[in-house]
């Protein structure tokens, strides 16, 4: 009886003995995968897109903005500009600079040409006083407005006090010089702010009426001293009128042709003793006056 030698077990997949898995020819060959990217070591530059360079298109097909610039959107607008969508913000150094004072320009509106001047004013407060001034440079418009405004206020506020009443006319006269400087300037150009409003000329303003008050007071004092003669200056033959009473007389010297004349001076004595008036013919009454350093008596008779 013939026997066969024992056979090794068959691989159900058809592989070679000792090998596991399907034969290589029954499946496609796998491509070799690249080695995993190694992380950069500390101190080595990292690979990838550089900042400031455009990258691959992002979502929705829109390109990515470079680093440092903001991608404009439908509601993004530059600062200070409304109604212009889609514009980017200005870059650093592109913002407008604020207007600054430049030498040779008006201090108040920035226009040119301008001149240096000082406009002055005064305010009296019975016992104390206040000095006012406004320095330039001024353009023609702002300088004229300053002179008119400061002088108009001085016309109203400058008279209230004995010292202020004396100083105020000189303060107003000092503004004539600056006013002439401003008058010779051409119209300002390049104004960066709204110039002052000159308003009406000085003598067309209601404040100018305040000039009449001191003028009227001075005129009354001068006229009163001219037309009224004090009794100390009365001589024999002068005529007087008593505007007071017998107990409190107020005797004034008047013209003898005036209807107010009541008495005629028939004699004048030194001192207050009127007993010597009896010596003058026509004597009817006497008037004595005691002054600070002297005294006298007027002997009065019928006109």
ABEGO torsion letter per residue (X at the ends): XBBBBBBBBBBAAGBBBGBBEBBAAABBBBBBBBBBBBBBBBGBBBBEBBBGBBBBBBBGGBBBBBBGBBBBBAABBBBGBBGBBGBBBBBBGABBBBBBBBBGBBAAAGBOBBBBBBBBBBBBBGABBBBBBBBOBBBAAAAAAAAAAAAAAAAAAAABEAAAAAAAAAAAAAAAAAAAAAAABBBBBGBABBBBBAEBBAAABAAAAAAAAAAAAAAAAAAAAAABBBAAABBBGBBBBBABBAABBBBBBBBAABAABABBBABBBBEABAAAAAABBGBABBBBBBBAABBBBBBBBBX
